Every structure is written in structure tokens, then in C-alpha cells.
Amino acid sequence: MIKRIGMLSIIFAVCFIFSAVATDTPVIGILTIPSPVTGHPPGNYSYLPASYVKYMESAGARVIPIPYDASPENITFLLNQVNGVVFIGGSAKKYIKDPETGELLPSNLTIASKLVVDHVLASNAKGENFPLMATCLGWEILLMCLAGKYDILYNNYHDKNVKANVQFVPDTKDSKLWNALTPALQQYSQQSPAFLYDHVSAILPGKFRSLKGVNDVLKITSLSRPVNGGPIFVASAEGRKYPIFGNQFHPEKNAFEWREQVDPPHTPESIEIVQRMARMFVKEARKNNRTFISDDALDGSLIYNWSPTQQSLAFMQVYTFRTVIQDPQSWPALFNTTRVQETPVLKTPPLDRKNIHVQGHATIKLHDIEMLRELPAVEKSISA
């Protein structure tokens, strides 16, 4: 009888493991950000480093870019078909200051990010496992989306392309991210400079816990001490209930970036650590069964429709994209694909709205896109 019960338990466990996998062909959407690439001005182009694409592909996923400058309808159209989302790091504006009132308002990138965060929270609240991974700049924007405010970061770090370890905390023991590592790799993460940091901003642990919108959704899973002075900051956090993962360090760089001025860690241990993190995230994306509405829609969306270039001093390769409103034909899945859905995608100008509502937070009054473009001098630009 005991043997039989034991065998049934094993069969049940195996069935549960396999039932958790809803797709073997996950597709990850990566939100683009305004371009800093020479010859590709941010008003006309968005971009993403190829290392993020390779990072997801190395874990068994395909990638589509989600243009941050697209309309809410088009962003949602793509979100409904991918199995997970990534917010990248970089140098972009997170908010602006109204010159008349002094009020802090979200940048266009943050507006688009709010739509994604709202979608992620709503999907998971309905019981659908829909993961989000946010790195550096993207992590900082995620925090702002959850907090519903923008003056939440410590902005006086000087860690430009530095390598450092992390410090585990009590909640690390229940972390999906860190439990993806072997005990030896967990120890290496704490004792060796296994991670690359490139930031001037970060969230402090006390501030993190004081923000109800943040602390209710996320828990701190590691801390880090800055290399060039300043207070200890949150290195990583993840969802208390939902598959949301944020990190101040850059896991995508270890295996795929080789610029001398960046110099990420390339030890076998540091590369295996971040590869395990990528596989953990893609494993979470496999747990929902979202698919594209047609093969044409998928084929027109995949990153293979664009070619990476080497026009960057900070990255080995980057992808640049014409803005949706200026060159809609470069986004065939948004405008040229026959759609079979109840609500058609609208060909509205990107981000043309006055108010954005993020689930669980107050509506934020916004200036229209024309005013935002008239205020580049007062926008807060942060390298991340």
C-alpha cells in the first residue's frame, strides 16, 4: 500500500509538472525605448540592444519588439499574443517636470510602460501566468508604475559599468530567480563580482518598503553595495504572487556584450548564473497558452524582420526601428495583417491620450504628446 501511494504521488507530481507547460513555442515581447544611436534620433527611432534578444533566445524563446511609441490599441494587440514581456535598461527619460506647475509627469516611455504593467497585473489577477522581467531603467520605471509617483529613487550613484556581487535577504529563500541557481552559484553570487551595474539611480530598501503600491506587489530578494560610494540599494525583487522580476544589474550583458568600456563579467560561473535566470523566466512564459492570431501576424512581428547594426559604442549590436506613426509599413503585423478579432486595432497616433490609469492606482493627468515634445530640456534623463 505504501509503495502504491508513493507511486501515485510520483505520477501526480509528473502530471502536474507537465500540465504547467502550456506552450513549447513561447514568444517574448520586448518594449523598445527611444533611440540614443548616432544617426537615429529619438524623435524618429526607437531601439533595443541585440543582447536582450539573444538572452531570451538562448533560453528557448522567440522575440518580437513592442514599439513604445505605438498606440495603446496596438500595444495591447501585441501584448495579447505574447507569452511574456521584458523592459530593458538604457538611457531614456522617465518623467518630465511641468515648467508651470512643477508637477512630475511620466515620459512617453513611462506612459507605454504603465499600459504594459496594467496588462500584466490584470492578466495575473485573472489567473493567467503572464511574466514580466525588468532590468535597470526598465526596473526603475516598473517601480514608478507601481508606486504611482516619480520621486522615489536615490539619484546620486556613480557606478558606471562596474562589477559587483549581491547580498541575499530573508526572502531570497523563496525566490524563483535565485532558486534557479545551484547552491554553489548562489554562494558565488554573494562572494564574487558576478553582475554588471551601470546606473546613477536605484531604489533604497527603506523607500521600497514604504511604498504600498510597490511593497504589496513585490518583495526584495537581494541587495547590493555600490562600488563607488552611496547607500545599499535593492539589487533584485520579484512578485509576491505574480511572476514579476526586477533587477538593477544587467544579466543580458554577461554572455553577449564585449565592448571594452563595458567589460561585463565573463567567468563561467557568472554566465551560468544569468543563463539560469533567463531559463527561469522563459519557463514562466511557457505557463500561458497565448498564441498569435495567425501565422502572418507572428511572421510579421518577429525580430527577424529587422537586421541588427553595429552602430553603437556601448553594445555589440543594436536594433533600430522607425516610429510607428512615421513609418507604419515597417510594422506589418500592426497595419498589414488581416485580423480575426472582435476589436480591430486602431491606426491612432502613438500615445495620444490625456489620462492613463494603472490598475490599483489613481488616474494620472498627462499633457498631450505635442507638449511633451516641446519640453526636452526639462526631462529627466537617467543612464541605466
VOGU-3710 file (C-alpha; in Angstrom, 3 decimals, decimal comma):
1> mikrigmlsi> 0,000/0,000/0,000  2,801/2,429/0,889  4,569/1,663/-2,413  1,337/2,257/-4,316  0,724/5,593/-2,611  4,311/6,583/-3,319  3,960/5,667/-6,980  0,695/7,600/-7,282  2,381/10,621/-5,728  5,171/10,438/-8,280
11> ifavcfifsa> 2,690/10,113/-11,164  0,673/13,066/-9,826  3,800/15,198/-9,489  4,916/14,370/-13,038  1,463/15,143/-14,424  1,414/18,441/-12,524  4,816/19,438/-13,884  3,805/18,737/-17,470  0,382/20,353/-17,065  2,095/23,578/-16,029
21> vatdtpvigi> 3,641/23,832/-19,506  1,041/25,380/-21,813  3,293/26,079/-24,810  6,567/24,825/-26,220  6,878/27,868/-28,505  6,990/30,902/-26,198  7,265/34,381/-27,677  8,596/37,244/-25,565  7,748/40,867/-26,300  10,490/43,410/-25,584
31> ltipspvtgh> 9,369/47,020/-25,189  11,598/49,358/-27,204  12,888/52,674/-25,841  13,852/55,985/-27,508  16,983/55,624/-29,606  20,341/57,047/-28,449  22,070/55,663/-31,551  24,026/58,149/-33,691  22,143/58,923/-36,874  18,899/57,598/-35,409
41> ppgnysylpa> 17,383/60,462/-33,355  14,887/59,519/-30,613  12,115/61,538/-32,240  12,258/59,270/-35,281  13,523/55,944/-33,931  13,258/53,555/-31,049  15,742/50,788/-30,359  16,779/47,815/-28,293  20,200/46,176/-27,813  20,552/42,799/-29,507
51> syvkymesag> 21,860/41,274/-26,273  18,319/41,247/-24,844  17,095/39,360/-27,899  19,933/36,839/-27,679  19,352/36,473/-23,941  15,739/35,381/-24,449  16,548/33,259/-27,491  19,271/31,428/-25,573  16,568/30,250/-23,159  14,336/28,886/-25,904
61> arvipipyda> 12,035/31,799/-26,747  11,426/33,853/-29,843  11,243/37,639/-29,601  9,109/40,422/-31,008  9,744/44,131/-30,463  6,853/46,110/-28,998  7,233/49,749/-30,110  6,823/52,013/-27,108  5,551/54,765/-29,418  2,617/52,723/-30,756
71> spenitflln> -0,968/53,498/-29,837  -2,441/51,852/-26,731  -4,583/49,708/-29,015  -1,592/48,408/-30,935  0,483/47,777/-27,805  -2,421/45,805/-26,356  -2,865/43,941/-29,649  0,710/42,641/-29,367  0,532/42,005/-25,616  -2,462/39,752/-26,099
81> qvngvvfigg> -0,389/37,431/-28,289  2,949/37,147/-26,469  3,745/34,892/-23,521  5,814/37,383/-21,504  7,322/40,876/-21,582  10,748/42,399/-20,970  11,567/46,004/-20,003  15,148/46,823/-20,967  17,809/49,030/-19,451  19,278/52,045/-21,223
91> sakkyikdpe> 19,343/55,813/-21,182  15,917/57,373/-21,571  13,618/59,874/-19,979  11,414/58,517/-17,230  9,483/61,678/-16,382  9,247/65,389/-17,113  8,653/68,392/-14,903  5,860/70,721/-15,919  7,570/74,143/-16,228  4,464/75,938/-14,984
101> tgellpsnlt> 3,343/73,795/-12,058  6,494/71,828/-11,248  4,415/68,638/-11,341  6,276/65,476/-12,343  4,645/63,749/-15,287  5,536/60,461/-16,993  7,531/60,456/-20,203  6,121/58,763/-23,278  8,154/55,652/-22,450  6,730/55,521/-18,941
111> iasklvvdhv> 3,215/56,020/-20,301  3,650/52,985/-22,542  5,209/51,028/-19,689  2,194/51,772/-17,487  -0,046/50,184/-20,080  2,103/47,066/-20,040  2,251/46,890/-16,237  -1,519/47,311/-16,059  -1,906/44,442/-18,533  0,493/42,193/-16,597
121> lasnakgenf> -1,276/42,812/-13,279  -4,734/42,302/-14,778  -3,739/39,095/-16,584  -2,229/37,532/-13,476  -5,146/38,658/-11,308  -7,404/36,630/-13,606  -5,285/33,545/-13,011  -3,168/33,658/-16,163  0,573/33,248/-15,598  1,976/36,200/-17,555
131> plmatclgwe> 5,567/37,155/-16,610  7,437/40,448/-16,752  11,184/40,937/-16,389  12,532/44,479/-15,918  16,194/45,488/-15,963  17,848/48,692/-14,706  15,971/51,564/-16,421  13,026/49,244/-17,013  13,128/48,184/-13,356  13,115/51,813/-12,225
141> illmclagky> 10,118/52,560/-14,462  8,310/49,477/-13,156  8,745/50,808/-9,622  7,299/54,173/-10,649  4,331/52,472/-12,300  3,547/50,541/-9,126  4,175/53,492/-6,812  2,126/55,929/-8,882  4,791/58,589/-8,297  8,175/59,511/-9,744
151> dilynnyhdk> 10,383/60,971/-6,990  11,132/57,599/-5,410  14,737/56,856/-6,411  18,092/57,762/-4,934  19,822/59,512/-7,857  23,433/60,012/-6,808  25,266/56,789/-7,638  28,394/56,762/-9,781  28,536/53,112/-10,764  29,236/53,271/-14,485
161> nvkanvqfvp> 29,930/49,775/-15,826  31,089/48,231/-12,575  31,040/44,625/-11,426  29,718/43,626/-8,010  28,067/40,855/-6,029  24,683/40,753/-4,319  23,637/40,246/-0,711  20,851/37,769/-0,006  17,983/38,646/2,340  15,421/36,501/4,189
171> dtkdsklwna> 13,008/36,459/1,223  15,734/35,095/-1,046  14,943/31,587/0,181  11,540/31,707/-1,564  12,777/33,452/-4,713  12,151/31,773/-8,066  15,020/33,772/-9,555  17,661/32,802/-7,027  16,375/29,258/-6,531  17,054/28,708/-10,214
181> ltpalqqysq> 20,740/28,628/-9,186  22,613/25,778/-7,596  23,859/26,338/-4,013  27,369/26,818/-5,407  26,168/29,523/-7,806  24,156/31,193/-5,049  27,331/31,380/-2,994  29,273/32,706/-5,987  26,643/35,430/-6,487  27,253/36,666/-2,951
191> qspaflydhv> 31,031/36,360/-2,850  32,161/37,303/-6,376  31,519/40,258/-8,729  29,160/38,253/-10,907  26,930/41,122/-12,080  27,349/44,300/-14,128  25,816/47,530/-12,852  25,515/50,706/-14,912  23,351/53,254/-13,132  23,049/56,524/-11,260
201> sailpgkfrs> 19,643/55,715/-9,760  18,264/52,903/-7,617  15,577/52,237/-5,029  16,650/52,107/-1,374  15,294/49,236/0,761  13,513/51,544/3,211  11,870/53,525/0,425  10,837/50,303/-1,301  9,047/49,055/1,815  7,389/52,430/2,438
211> lkgvndvlki> 5,675/52,467/-0,952  2,470/50,485/-0,570  1,935/50,063/-4,309  5,416/48,567/-4,614  5,635/46,554/-1,401  2,194/44,997/-1,853  3,186/43,571/-5,235  6,923/42,903/-4,872  9,354/41,591/-2,278  13,079/42,314/-2,087
221> tslsrpvngg> 15,185/39,268/-2,944  18,701/40,763/-2,873  20,627/43,936/-2,084  23,886/45,372/-3,392  26,515/47,756/-2,091  27,583/50,402/-4,636  31,185/50,184/-5,791  31,803/53,945/-5,861  30,011/55,021/-2,707  26,441/55,559/-1,600
231> pifvasaegr> 23,774/53,671/0,329  22,957/49,988/-0,181  20,217/49,568/-2,787  17,771/46,913/-3,946  19,505/44,646/-6,477  16,521/42,415/-7,252  12,888/41,884/-6,347  10,043/39,717/-7,548  6,318/39,376/-7,255  4,765/38,169/-4,023
241> kypifgnqfh> 2,059/36,370/-6,032  2,774/37,134/-9,680  5,740/36,262/-11,950  7,236/39,757/-11,992  11,027/40,066/-11,753  13,091/43,236/-11,457  16,833/43,705/-11,210  19,160/46,686/-11,092  22,003/44,669/-12,638  22,259/43,624/-16,296
251> peknafewre> 22,012/39,839/-16,745  21,864/40,097/-20,544  25,395/41,506/-20,809  27,466/38,688/-19,317  27,329/36,390/-22,324  26,632/38,818/-25,155  28,407/42,157/-24,646  32,152/42,512/-25,260  32,861/46,247/-25,576  35,989/47,120/-23,609
261> qvdpphtpes> 34,370/50,142/-21,959  31,501/47,967/-20,694  33,516/44,899/-19,622  30,834/42,706/-18,011  31,868/39,594/-16,083  32,601/36,668/-18,403  33,541/33,948/-15,917  31,868/30,569/-16,492  30,031/30,941/-13,198  28,680/34,418/-13,950
271> ieivqrmarm> 27,451/33,293/-17,364  25,782/30,172/-15,986  24,054/32,289/-13,322  22,383/34,591/-15,826  21,577/31,748/-18,223  19,692/30,014/-15,438  17,819/33,259/-14,777  16,801/33,502/-18,423  15,608/29,899/-18,470  13,604/30,504/-15,293
281> fvkearknnr> 11,841/33,472/-16,913  11,081/31,656/-20,167  9,801/28,714/-18,108  7,291/31,104/-16,550  6,296/32,305/-20,032  5,626/28,716/-21,096  2,839/28,513/-18,495  0,323/30,511/-20,554  -1,071/29,451/-23,906  -1,302/32,772/-25,697
291> tfisddaldg> -0,724/32,492/-29,435  -0,705/34,842/-32,384  -3,947/35,276/-34,266  -2,305/33,997/-37,448  1,000/32,829/-38,830  1,170/36,065/-40,823  0,796/38,134/-37,671  3,577/36,184/-35,976  5,877/36,241/-39,001  5,376/39,987/-39,402
301> sliynwsptq> 6,144/40,629/-35,736  9,259/38,547/-35,100  12,593/40,289/-34,641  13,888/38,518/-37,758  12,143/41,210/-39,825  14,861/43,654/-38,743  18,628/43,444/-39,018  20,898/44,471/-36,133  23,622/47,033/-36,724  26,941/47,754/-35,025
311> qslafmqvyt> 26,357/51,496/-34,795  26,816/51,716/-31,041  29,788/52,241/-28,759  28,019/50,654/-25,803  26,674/47,476/-27,429  27,956/44,905/-29,862  24,741/45,162/-31,881  21,504/47,126/-31,706  18,157/47,077/-33,451  16,682/50,411/-34,537
321> frtviqdpqs> 13,041/50,899/-35,511  11,277/53,747/-37,282  8,458/55,154/-35,194  5,072/53,663/-35,909  3,398/56,928/-36,842  6,179/57,911/-39,279  6,618/54,565/-40,974  3,670/52,231/-40,309  4,714/49,987/-43,196  7,766/48,924/-41,201
331> wpalfnttrv> 5,369/47,309/-38,711  3,424/44,929/-40,973  1,819/42,989/-38,136  0,143/46,166/-36,905  -1,204/47,500/-40,184  -0,986/44,918/-42,978  -2,248/41,752/-41,310  -5,794/40,519/-41,725  -7,139/40,417/-38,204  -9,642/37,982/-36,798
341> qetpvlktpp> -10,694/39,622/-33,571  -13,676/41,439/-32,113  -11,970/44,806/-31,653  -9,813/45,931/-34,579  -6,548/47,709/-33,949  -6,887/51,439/-34,417  -4,497/53,466/-36,517  -4,351/56,264/-33,980  -1,252/58,406/-33,308  1,036/56,834/-30,704
351> ldrknihvqg> 0,381/57,697/-27,061  -2,275/60,281/-27,957  -4,212/60,364/-24,693  -4,735/62,690/-21,781  -5,141/60,240/-18,947  -3,611/56,875/-18,138  -4,969/54,561/-15,459  -2,736/51,909/-13,939  -4,541/49,118/-12,159  -4,824/49,857/-8,462
361> hatiklhdie> -3,606/53,443/-8,776  -5,115/56,851/-9,378  -5,538/58,236/-12,876  -2,608/60,441/-13,868  -3,267/63,621/-15,783  -0,988/63,923/-18,803  -0,073/66,579/-21,286  -0,570/65,554/-24,879  2,328/64,277/-26,950  2,881/67,638/-28,681
371> mlrelpavek> 3,572/69,356/-25,353  5,873/66,568/-24,246  7,929/67,029/-27,394  8,219/70,747/-26,706  9,887/70,143/-23,329  13,059/68,123/-23,960  15,184/70,426/-21,833  13,258/69,739/-18,647  13,039/65,982/-18,994  14,995/63,858/-16,533
381> sisa> 17,490/61,687/-18,400  18,962/58,770/-16,469  21,557/56,308/-17,714  20,751/52,770/-16,695
//
